[in-house]
Amino acid sequence: MYGIKTLNKISPVGMDAFDKTKYLCGDEIADPDGIMVRSAALHDMEFPANLKAIARAGAGVNNIPLDRCSKEGIVVFNTPGANANAVKELTILGLLLSARKVYPAMTWVQTIADQGDQVPKLVEKGKSAYTGPELLGKRLGVIGLGAIGVMVANAAVQLGMEVYGYDPYLSVDAAWGLSSAVHHAATLKEVYSGSDFLTLHLPLNASTKEMLDADAFAMMRPGVRVLNFARGELVNNEDMLAALESRQVTCYVTDFPNEKLLGHPGILAIPHLGASTPESEDNCASMAAKELMDYLENGNITHSVNFPDVSMPRSAGTRIGVLHQNIPAMISGISQVLSAEGINIENLTNKSRGEMAYTMIDVAGQVGDALADRIRAIDGVIRVLLYR
């Protein structure tokens, strides 16, 4: 019986994916094989020795200590694309809100609620203060063409916008899904300098943190409208406020409010609603559950953020999963241990990701824990799991 600990309220649709004859799930599981989590912070959590995997029901994994998980042989999964449509729809709403001044107009109209039959006249008199441009024919720059960025770019094309996309790491799958009408931008400067609207859809890391700063704003078209439904830390808040004051930026729509951003008339702050739809929560939880089950039962890794994705059809006998450092002679070392025991390798696959690697081996017959201990003793091996 596998134990799955839940650290947040996880969609019942996702939890129902676990076979109740194989899995015991709940927030009271003391020594889990896997963890299902949404936003709970795990950085100060001491992981039990039995913990093999963590599945984040969502895309961002800033709440999980990835380096420590890698060192302890804990595979961390996320669910890219599961909430893409929800974020896409809110981004399109953000484009409209930033252009048409809908929010301040709706706020103002409430102030004349006590004017009785004068309300229609006051509306006609006051509406000119809230005019804004149409999206048709305007240029949108999309930075980051993953699952969400591609959907936003395609939707903007359908709205009649001229769309420029920038992503130096564009995957083949994403490229196949991208509309042929989207222009490929070779540099960030090309996107910055020509865009009427700019939207961010890329991960937060050392190279992207505060990428929108004073230097970036200086390259942008005056009056640009900026949308951020990716990560708050992608934008330097002080520089954004300065750009708003100088009118270099007309409006900043962010799904990540903080104390510096609230109250400014040029900022539309949304309380992190990007993936807050029942459909998105169901999709994320279902994908996370399937990733956990396939790893715990078959050793297959899909959508990991700290180990390479590796999968292989099961064959008869025992499957050996070896999480290890990406160092020379590892495969030969594992093969020598198996050969010394007279064990024949039926199938083998190996992939690496930075400093981490994963080797999956199918062998004939049943293998005992003693063999796993001998593989574990190889220098550089982090963890060995047997799938019988």
C-alpha positions in Angstrom: 0.0 0.0 0.0 1.4 3.4 -1.0 0.9 6.4 1.2 0.1 9.8 -0.3 0.2 12.9 1.9 -1.8 16.0 0.9 -0.5 19.3 2.1 -3.3 21.5 0.7 -6.9 21.0 -0.3 -6.5 18.9 -3.5 -9.4 18.6 -6.0 -11.4 15.4 -5.4 -11.2 14.7 -9.1 -7.5 14.3 -8.7 -7.6 12.3 -5.5 -10.2 10.0 -7.0 -7.6 9.0 -9.6 -5.7 7.0 -6.9 -6.7 3.3 -6.8 -8.1 2.9 -3.3 -6.8 -0.7 -3.2 -3.3 0.5 -3.6 -3.2 4.0 -2.1 -3.9 5.5 1.3 -4.3 9.2 0.9 -4.8 12.1 3.4 -3.2 14.9 5.3 -2.5 12.6 8.3 -0.1 10.2 6.4 3.0 10.1 8.6 5.5 8.3 6.3 4.3 8.9 2.8 5.7 7.6 -0.5 4.5 10.7 -2.2 3.2 14.2 -1.5 0.5 16.1 -3.3 0.9 19.9 -2.8 -0.4 23.2 -4.3 1.0 26.3 -2.6 2.2 25.0 0.8 5.8 25.9 1.6 8.1 22.9 1.9 11.4 24.6 2.4 11.4 24.0 6.2 9.8 20.6 6.0 11.9 17.6 7.0 11.3 14.9 4.5 10.9 11.3 5.7 13.4 8.7 4.3 10.5 6.9 2.6 9.5 9.9 0.5 10.1 9.2 -3.1 8.2 11.9 -5.0 6.4 15.3 -4.7 3.8 16.3 -7.2 2.9 20.0 -7.4 -0.6 20.5 -8.7 0.4 23.5 -10.8 3.3 24.8 -12.8 5.4 26.9 -10.3 7.6 25.0 -7.9 9.1 27.9 -5.9 7.6 26.5 -2.7 9.7 23.3 -3.0 13.4 23.0 -2.2 14.5 21.5 -5.5 18.2 21.2 -4.7 17.6 19.3 -1.4 15.1 17.0 -3.1 17.6 16.2 -5.8 20.3 15.4 -3.2 17.8 13.1 -1.3 16.6 11.4 -4.5 13.1 12.8 -4.4 11.6 13.4 -7.8 9.6 16.6 -8.1 6.8 16.8 -10.6 4.7 19.7 -11.8 1.7 20.0 -14.2 2.7 22.2 -17.2 -0.3 23.1 -19.4 -3.0 21.8 -17.0 -4.0 25.4 -16.1 -3.0 26.9 -19.4 -6.5 27.7 -20.6 -7.4 29.4 -17.3 -4.4 31.7 -17.4 -4.9 32.3 -21.1 -8.5 33.5 -20.5 -7.4 35.8 -17.6 -4.6 37.2 -19.8 -7.0 38.1 -22.5 -9.2 39.8 -19.9 -6.1 41.6 -18.7 -5.5 42.9 -22.2 -9.1 44.3 -22.4 -8.9 45.8 -18.9 -5.6 47.5 -19.6 -6.9 49.1 -22.8 -10.6 50.0 -22.1 -10.3 51.3 -18.5 -13.2 49.1 -17.5 -12.3 48.8 -13.8 -11.9 52.5 -13.0 -15.0 53.2 -15.0 -17.1 50.7 -13.0 -15.6 52.1 -9.8 -16.6 55.6 -10.8 -20.1 54.8 -11.8 -20.8 53.4 -8.3 -20.1 56.9 -6.9 -23.2 58.3 -8.6 -25.6 55.7 -7.3 -27.4 58.3 -5.1 -28.1 60.7 -8.0 -31.5 59.3 -8.8 -32.8 60.1 -12.3 -29.7 62.1 -13.0 -27.6 58.9 -13.4 -28.1 58.5 -17.2 -27.0 62.1 -17.8 -24.0 61.8 -15.5 -23.0 58.6 -17.2 -23.0 60.3 -20.6 -21.1 63.3 -19.3 -18.5 61.3 -17.4 -17.8 58.4 -19.8 -15.3 60.4 -21.9 -12.8 60.1 -19.1 -12.6 56.3 -19.6 -12.1 55.9 -23.3 -9.4 53.4 -24.4 -8.0 51.8 -27.6 -9.2 48.7 -29.3 -7.0 45.6 -29.5 -7.6 45.2 -33.3 -4.4 46.1 -35.2 -2.3 46.7 -32.1 1.0 44.9 -31.6 1.3 42.3 -28.8 4.7 41.0 -27.6 4.6 37.6 -25.9 7.7 36.7 -24.0 7.7 32.9 -23.3 6.1 30.5 -25.7 5.3 27.6 -23.5 1.8 26.1 -23.1 0.3 29.4 -21.9 2.2 31.7 -24.1 1.3 29.8 -27.2 -2.4 29.9 -26.3 -2.3 33.6 -25.6 -0.5 34.4 -28.8 -3.0 32.3 -30.9 -6.0 34.0 -29.1 -4.5 37.4 -29.7 -4.1 36.6 -33.4 -7.8 35.7 -33.5 -8.6 39.1 -32.0 -6.8 40.8 -34.9 -3.6 41.8 -33.1 -0.2 41.7 -34.7 1.7 39.2 -32.4 5.4 38.9 -31.9 6.7 36.0 -29.8 10.1 35.6 -28.2 11.4 32.3 -26.7 15.0 31.1 -27.3 14.0 27.7 -25.8 10.9 27.1 -27.9 10.1 23.4 -27.9 9.1 21.4 -31.0 5.6 20.7 -29.5 5.0 24.4 -28.8 6.2 25.3 -32.2 3.7 22.9 -33.8 0.9 24.5 -31.8 1.8 28.1 -32.6 -0.2 30.0 -35.2 1.8 30.7 -38.4 0.6 34.3 -38.1 2.8 34.9 -35.0 6.0 36.6 -35.9 9.3 35.3 -34.5 11.3 37.8 -32.6 15.0 37.2 -32.5 15.7 39.4 -29.5 14.0 40.9 -26.5 14.8 44.4 -27.8 12.8 43.6 -30.9 9.8 42.7 -28.8 10.2 45.7 -26.4 10.7 48.4 -29.0 7.6 47.5 -31.1 4.9 46.4 -28.7 1.8 48.3 -27.7 1.1 45.5 -25.2 3.6 43.1 -23.6 2.8 39.9 -21.7 5.1 37.6 -19.7 4.7 33.8 -19.8 8.1 32.5 -18.7 9.5 30.8 -15.6 11.3 32.6 -12.8 15.0 31.8 -12.5 18.3 33.5 -12.0 18.4 34.8 -15.6 14.8 36.1 -15.6 14.5 37.6 -12.1 13.6 41.3 -12.5 14.1 41.1 -16.2 11.7 44.0 -16.6 13.8 46.8 -15.1 14.8 50.4 -16.0 16.9 49.3 -18.9 14.2 47.1 -20.3 11.6 49.9 -19.9 13.9 52.3 -21.7 13.8 50.1 -24.8 10.0 50.0 -24.9 7.5 52.0 -26.9 6.2 54.9 -24.8 2.8 54.1 -23.4 3.2 50.3 -23.5 0.8 48.3 -21.4 2.4 45.4 -19.5 0.8 42.2 -18.3 2.3 39.7 -15.8 0.5 36.5 -15.1 3.7 34.5 -14.8 5.7 35.5 -11.6 5.8 38.7 -9.7 9.6 38.6 -9.4 10.0 38.9 -13.1 9.4 42.7 -12.7 11.5 45.2 -10.7 8.7 46.9 -8.8 10.6 50.2 -8.1 11.5 50.5 -11.8 7.9 49.7 -12.8 6.6 52.5 -10.6 9.1 54.9 -12.1 8.1 53.9 -15.6 4.4 54.5 -14.7 5.2 57.9 -13.3 7.0 58.9 -16.5 4.2 57.4 -18.6 6.7 55.1 -20.4 4.2 52.4 -19.1 0.5 53.3 -19.3 -0.8 50.4 -17.3 0.6 47.4 -15.4 -1.7 44.4 -14.9 -0.3 41.9 -12.4 -1.6 38.8 -10.8 0.9 39.2 -8.0 0.1 42.2 -5.8 2.4 43.4 -3.0 2.4 46.4 -0.7 4.4 48.5 -3.2 2.0 48.0 -6.0 -1.4 48.6 -4.3 -3.1 51.9 -4.6 -1.4 53.2 -7.8 -3.9 54.3 -10.4 -1.8 52.8 -13.2 -1.7 49.3 -11.7 -4.5 46.8 -12.0 -3.7 44.2 -9.3 -5.5 40.9 -9.4 -5.3 38.5 -6.4 -3.5 35.6 -8.1 -6.5 34.3 -9.9 -4.6 32.9 -12.9 -5.4 29.3 -12.3 -8.3 29.8 -10.0 -11.0 27.9 -11.9 -12.5 24.6 -10.9 -11.5 23.1 -14.3 -7.9 24.1 -13.8 -7.7 22.7 -10.3 -9.2 19.4 -11.5 -6.8 19.2 -14.4 -3.8 20.0 -12.3 -4.7 17.5 -9.6 -5.5 14.7 -12.1 -2.2 15.2 -13.9 -0.2 15.3 -10.6 -1.9 12.1 -9.4 -1.1 10.3 -12.7 2.5 11.4 -12.6 2.9 10.1 -9.0 1.3 6.8 -9.8 3.3 6.1 -12.9 6.5 6.8 -11.0 5.7 4.9 -7.8 4.3 1.9 -9.7 6.5 1.8 -12.9 9.5 4.1 -12.3 8.5 6.3 -15.3 9.2 10.1 -14.9 7.1 12.6 -16.7 7.2 16.4 -16.2 9.9 16.3 -13.5 11.6 19.6 -12.7 14.7 18.2 -11.1 15.4 14.9 -12.9 15.1 14.0 -16.6 11.9 12.7 -18.0 12.4 9.0 -18.7 9.8 6.3 -19.6 9.9 2.8 -20.9 7.3 0.1 -21.5 7.4 -2.6 -18.8 8.7 -6.0 -19.6 8.6 -9.2 -17.5 10.8 -9.5 -14.4 12.0 -6.6 -12.2 12.5 -2.9 -13.0 15.4 -1.1 -11.4 15.3 2.7 -11.1 18.6 4.4 -10.3 18.7 8.1 -9.5 22.3 9.3 -9.7 24.7 12.0 -10.4 25.5 12.7 -14.0 29.1 11.4 -13.9 31.2 9.2 -16.2 31.2 5.3 -16.0 27.9 5.2 -14.1 26.2 2.8 -16.6 29.2 0.5 -16.7 29.3 0.4 -12.9 25.7 -0.6 -12.7 26.2 -3.2 -15.4 29.1 -4.7 -13.7 27.1 -5.2 -10.5 24.3 -6.9 -12.5 26.8 -9.0 -14.5 28.6 -10.2 -11.3 25.2 -11.6 -10.2 24.6 -13.3 -13.5 21.6 -11.0 -14.2 20.7 -10.3 -17.8 19.6 -6.8 -18.9 16.4 -6.9 -21.0 16.0 -3.2 -21.5 17.9 -0.1 -20.4 17.4 3.6 -20.8 19.3 6.6 -19.4 19.0 10.3 -19.5 20.6 13.3 -17.8 19.5 16.7 -16.7 22.3 19.0 -15.6 24.0 17.3 -12.7 21.3 14.7 -12.2 20.6 11.5 -14.2 18.2 8.6 -14.2 18.8 5.0 -15.4 16.0 2.6 -15.7 16.8 -1.1 -16.3 14.5 -4.1 -16.8 16.0 -7.4 -15.9 14.7 -11.0 -16.1 13.4 -12.6 -12.9 13.1 -11.3 -9.4 15.7 -9.1 -7.8 16.2 -8.8 -4.1 17.1 -5.8 -1.8 20.7 -7.0 -1.5 21.3 -6.2 -5.2 19.8 -2.8 -4.7 22.2 -2.2 -1.8 25.1 -3.1 -4.0 24.1 -0.7 -6.7 23.4 2.0 -4.0 27.0 1.6 -2.9 28.4 2.8 -6.2 29.9 6.3 -5.9 27.4 8.9 -7.2 24.3 6.8 -6.8 21.6 8.7 -4.9 18.7 6.3 -4.7 17.7 2.8 -6.0 14.1 1.7 -6.3 12.8 -1.8 -7.3 9.6 -2.3 -9.2 8.6 -5.9 -9.1 
